[in-house]
Every structure is written in structure tokens, then in C-alpha cells.
Amino acid sequence: MTHHQIVDISIIKEMLPHRDPFLFVDRVVEFKSNETITTEKELLPDMVFFAGHFPGTPIMPGVLTTEALAQACGLLLGLTWKENPELKGNIESMLFLVNVKMKYTSPAVPNETLILKASLKKKFGGLFMFDVSAHVKDRLIGKGSISLGAQK
């Protein structure tokens, strides 16, 4: 269930410092400024982590799915700030992962499209809290919360 792309990889690379093999967002398919984002990542069989996790029955590691969700959160903030520079405030530095509470219920495997959803729930100065979920089609992979903080 691939959606229409609304933000392409060049914009994503402007906003995120990550590059292959650690860029886990291919496209933004839904965005509501300062509220929600939906991104996608195509899980190709030749991705480096599939070779070792687990050979013969490869799955995407939960920690990398969490990283993909954190990148979606960063894009939600970056796109919001691009549209509304006044919301950025005094945050002039990179964001980093502060806290993660995730539960995984199903693995993602090669040749699937990972759908990553994030909703901004709270802001406290340079701390941003999100509710997140990862899906493949209509199947929930995992859900939880992620907090990002601004480096001073």
C-alpha cells in the first residue's frame, strides 16, 4: 500500500544528517505541520542488516525500526520548522534521541514497505515527545513513544 510521495529524498537529506546505510526514510507520504507525519521505507533484500539478522530468516532489527521512527519524528519537526520558522524558537542544533518506549509485535521482512507514523504530543523547550507506530500494510509491527532533545 504505497502512498503518493509528497516529499522526496532530496528534501529528506536536507533535513536529516543520516545517509545510507543508516537513512531509514525513503519518502514522506502524509504531513500535517506540527501534528503528524507518515513516512515509508522500502525494505530491500540486499540491505546490509538482513545478511546478519537472522541469516535464512531475515528480519529488520527492532532497534533499526526505532531509529527509522526517530528519523520520521525529526522530519516532522524539520518540515514544520521549514513551513513555520517561528516555531523553531531558539533551537539551532541537532536533535538526538532522548527516550524510547517501544513494544514490537511482529517483524518486518525483506520486500515489504515499512510505514512509519509519528504524532507530536508534547513540547517542553528543547524536548519533543511523540507517539509512534510502525506498520506493514495493515499489520502493526510496533508502537510506543519517542522523545527527541535539542543538543545545546
Backbone hydrogen bonds in HBPLUS format (Angstrom, degrees):
<---DONOR---> <-ACCEPTOR-->    atom                        ^
c    i                          cat <-CA-CA->   ^        H-A-AA   ^      H-
h    n   atom  resd res      DA  || num        DHA   H-A  angle D-A-AA Bond
n    s   type  num  typ     dist DA aas  dist angle  dist       angle   num
A0006-ILE N   A0028-VAL O   2.76 MM  22  5.74 173.2  1.76 164.0 166.0     1
A0007-VAL N   A0028-VAL O   3.29 MM  21  5.04 145.3  2.42 139.3 138.5     2
A0028-VAL N   A0007-VAL O   3.35 MM  21  5.04 167.2  2.36 139.7 142.4     3
A0011-ILE N   A0008-ASP O   3.17 MM   3  5.75 127.4  2.46 113.4 124.2     4
A0012-ILE N   A0008-ASP O   3.19 MM   4  6.51 160.8  2.23 149.0 154.9     5
A0013-LYS N   A0009-ILE O   2.89 MM   4  6.04 158.9  1.93 149.8 154.4     6
A0014-GLU N   A0010-SER O   3.15 MM   4  6.37 131.7  2.40 131.9 144.0     7
A0014-GLU N   A0011-ILE O   3.09 MM   3  5.01 129.5  2.36  93.4 107.3     8
A0015-MET N   A0011-ILE O   3.22 MM   4  6.52 140.6  2.39 144.1 153.5     9
A0015-MET N   A0012-ILE O   3.09 MM   3  5.29 129.7  2.35  99.8 112.5    10
A0016-LEU N   A0012-ILE O   2.90 MM   4  6.05 150.6  1.98 157.1 165.8    11
A0022-PHE N   A0019-ARG O   2.71 MM   3  5.46 147.0  1.82 137.8 134.8    12
A0026-ASP N   A0040-GLU O   2.79 MM  14  5.80 166.1  1.80 156.9 161.4    13
A0027-ARG N   A0040-GLU O   3.40 MM  13  5.55 151.1  2.49 142.9 145.4    14
A0040-GLU N   A0027-ARG O   2.95 MM  13  5.55 150.5  2.03 153.6 158.7    15
A0029-VAL N   A0038-THR O   2.88 MM   9  5.71 159.0  1.92 150.8 157.9    16
A0030-GLU N   A0038-THR O   3.30 MM   8  4.92 147.3  2.42 141.3 136.7    17
A0038-THR N   A0030-GLU O   2.87 MM   8  4.92 153.0  1.94 142.4 138.9    18
A0032-LYS N   A0036-THR O   2.88 MM   4  5.17 166.3  1.90 150.9 148.5    19
A0035-GLU N   A0032-LYS O   2.88 MM   3  5.45 148.6  1.98 149.0 147.4    20
A0036-THR N   A0032-LYS O   3.09 MM   4  5.17 141.7  2.24 132.2 143.3    21
A0120-LEU N   A0035-GLU O   2.81 MM  85  5.29 156.0  1.87 149.6 157.7    22
A0037-ILE N   A0118-ALA O   2.97 MM  81  5.46 142.8  2.11 154.4 161.0    23
A0118-ALA N   A0037-ILE O   3.04 MM  81  5.46 158.9  2.08 154.1 157.5    24
A0039-THR N   A0116-LEU O   2.82 MM  77  5.10 161.3  1.85 149.8 156.0    25
A0116-LEU N   A0039-THR O   2.84 MM  77  5.10 168.3  1.85 143.9 148.0    26
A0041-LYS N   A0114-LEU O   2.89 MM  73  5.07 144.1  2.02 142.6 152.3    27
A0114-LEU N   A0041-LYS O   2.82 MM  73  5.07 159.5  1.86 160.3 153.5    28
A0043-LEU N   A0112-GLU O   2.89 MM  69  5.46 166.7  1.91 173.5 177.8    29
A0111-ASN N   A0043-LEU O   2.56 MM  68  5.36 151.1  1.64 170.3 170.5    30
A0047-MET N   A0044-LEU O   3.10 MM   3  5.71 164.0  2.12 127.0 127.3    31
A0050-PHE N   A0047-MET O   3.03 MM   3  5.76 143.0  2.18 120.6 130.2    32
A0051-ALA N   A0048-VAL O   3.28 MM   3  5.75 144.0  2.42 108.9 117.2    33
A0052-GLY N   A0049-PHE O   3.32 MM   3  5.74 144.1  2.45 106.7 114.7    34
A0059-ILE N   A0053-HIS O   2.87 MM   6  6.04 167.6  1.89 133.2 133.5    35
A0057-THR N   A0054-PHE O   2.91 MM   3  5.38 147.7  2.01 134.3 144.9    36
A0060-MET N   A0108-ALA O   2.82 MM  48  5.50 159.9  1.86 155.8 159.5    37
A0064-LEU N   A0061-PRO O   2.99 MM   3  5.37 131.9  2.23 106.3 118.8    38
A0065-THR N   A0061-PRO O   3.09 MM   4  6.52 147.9  2.20 147.4 157.2    39
A0066-THR N   A0062-GLY O   2.85 MM   4  6.11 152.4  1.93 148.9 156.7    40
A0067-GLU N   A0063-VAL O   3.02 MM   4  6.24 149.1  2.12 132.7 141.0    41
A0068-ALA N   A0064-LEU O   2.87 MM   4  6.11 152.6  1.95 141.8 149.1    42
A0069-LEU N   A0065-THR O   2.96 MM   4  6.25 152.0  2.04 145.2 152.4    43
A0070-ALA N   A0066-THR O   2.91 MM   4  6.22 151.5  1.99 147.7 156.0    44
A0071-GLN N   A0067-GLU O   2.92 MM   4  6.22 150.4  2.01 148.1 156.1    45
A0072-ALA N   A0068-ALA O   3.00 MM   4  6.33 149.4  2.09 142.4 150.9    46
A0073-CYS N   A0069-LEU O   2.96 MM   4  6.29 152.0  2.04 145.8 153.3    47
A0074-GLY N   A0070-ALA O   2.93 MM   4  6.25 156.5  1.99 147.2 153.3    48
A0075-LEU N   A0071-GLN O   2.91 MM   4  6.19 149.8  2.00 146.1 154.5    49
A0076-LEU N   A0072-ALA O   2.94 MM   4  6.24 150.0  2.03 146.3 154.5    50
A0077-LEU N   A0073-CYS O   3.13 MM   4  6.51 159.2  2.18 151.5 155.6    51
A0078-GLY N   A0074-GLY O   2.85 MM   4  6.05 165.2  1.87 148.8 153.8    52
A0079-LEU N   A0075-LEU O   2.81 MM   4  5.83 172.1  1.82 154.9 156.5    53
A0080-THR N   A0076-LEU O   3.08 MM   4  6.06 152.3  2.16 137.6 145.9    54
A0081-TRP N   A0077-LEU O   2.84 MM   4  6.06 163.4  1.87 156.5 160.5    55
A0082-LYS N   A0078-GLY O   2.92 MM   4  6.08 144.8  2.04 140.7 150.9    56
A0083-GLU N   A0079-LEU O   3.07 MM   4  6.27 155.1  2.13 144.5 149.8    57
A0084-ASN N   A0080-THR O   2.80 MM   4  5.89 147.0  1.90 146.8 157.7    58
A0087-LEU N   A0084-ASN O   2.91 MM   3  5.75 161.9  1.94 130.4 135.3    59
A0088-LYS N   A0085-PRO O   3.17 MM   3  5.56 151.0  2.26 109.8 117.6    60
A0091-ILE N   A0088-LYS O   3.35 MM   3  5.95 167.2  2.36 132.9 135.8    61
A0151-GLN N   A0094-MET O   2.97 MM  57  5.84 175.8  1.97 176.7 175.4    62
A0096-PHE N   A0149-GLY O   2.80 MM  53  5.40 150.6  1.89 150.1 160.1    63
A0149-GLY N   A0096-PHE O   2.86 MM  53  5.40 161.3  1.89 154.9 161.0    64
A0098-VAL N   A0147-SER O   2.83 MM  49  5.33 169.3  1.84 149.4 149.8    65
A0099-ASN N   A0147-SER O   3.39 MM  48  5.00 159.5  2.44 124.9 127.1    66
A0147-SER N   A0099-ASN O   2.84 MM  48  5.00 153.8  1.91 148.6 148.7    67
A0101-LYS N   A0145-SER O   2.88 MM  44  5.20 160.6  1.92 158.2 157.7    68
A0145-SER N   A0101-LYS O   2.81 MM  44  5.20 152.0  1.88 140.0 149.0    69
A0103-LYS N   A0143-LYS O   2.97 MM  40  5.68 150.8  2.06 151.8 159.9    70
A0143-LYS N   A0103-LYS O   3.01 MM  40  5.68 148.9  2.10 151.9 158.4    71
A0105-THR N   A0141-ILE O   2.73 MM  36  5.46 163.2  1.75 147.4 153.4    72
A0106-SER N   A0141-ILE O   3.34 MM  35  4.69 150.5  2.43 132.5 129.1    73
A0115-ILE N   A0135-HIS O   2.76 MM  20  4.98 177.7  1.76 156.4 156.6    74
A0135-HIS N   A0115-ILE O   2.81 MM  20  4.98 156.2  1.86 145.8 153.3    75
A0117-LYS N   A0133-SER O   2.88 MM  16  5.26 171.5  1.88 165.8 166.4    76
A0133-SER N   A0117-LYS O   2.97 MM  16  5.26 149.4  2.06 144.1 147.4    77
A0119-SER N   A0131-ASP O   2.87 MM  12  5.26 151.7  1.95 154.8 163.0    78
A0131-ASP N   A0119-SER O   2.95 MM  12  5.26 153.2  2.03 149.1 155.3    79
A0121-LYS N   A0129-MET O   2.78 MM   8  5.60 167.7  1.79 153.4 156.6    80
A0122-LYS N   A0129-MET O   3.35 MM   7  5.14 160.1  2.39 129.5 132.9    81
A0129-MET N   A0122-LYS O   2.94 MM   7  5.14 172.4  1.95 151.1 152.4    82
A0124-PHE N   A0127-LEU O   2.87 MM   3  5.04 162.0  1.91 149.2 153.5    83
A0127-LEU N   A0124-PHE O   2.91 MM   3  5.04 154.6  1.97 120.8 129.1    84
A0150-ALA N   A0126-GLY O   2.88 MM  24  5.08 140.0  2.04 140.6 152.0    85
A0128-PHE N   A0148-LEU O   2.82 MM  20  5.22 164.0  1.84 161.8 165.3    86
A0148-LEU N   A0128-PHE O   2.84 MM  20  5.22 155.3  1.90 151.4 158.2    87
A0130-PHE N   A0146-ILE O   2.81 MM  16  5.26 156.6  1.86 159.7 167.6    88
A0146-ILE N   A0130-PHE O   3.03 MM  16  5.26 153.0  2.11 137.6 145.7    89
A0132-VAL N   A0144-GLY O   2.95 MM  12  5.47 169.5  1.96 140.2 142.6    90
A0144-GLY N   A0132-VAL O   3.01 MM  12  5.47 154.5  2.08 149.7 148.1    91
A0134-ALA N   A0142-GLY O   2.83 MM   8  5.30 158.9  1.87 155.2 156.2    92
A0141-ILE N   A0134-ALA O   2.71 MM   7  5.27 166.8  1.73 146.9 147.5    93
A0142-GLY N   A0134-ALA O   3.32 MM   8  5.30 155.8  2.38 133.3 134.8    94
A0136-VAL N   A0139-ARG O   2.89 MM   3  5.20 154.4  1.95 147.9 156.4    95
A0139-ARG N   A0136-VAL O   2.87 MM   3  5.20 156.7  1.92 136.7 136.0    96
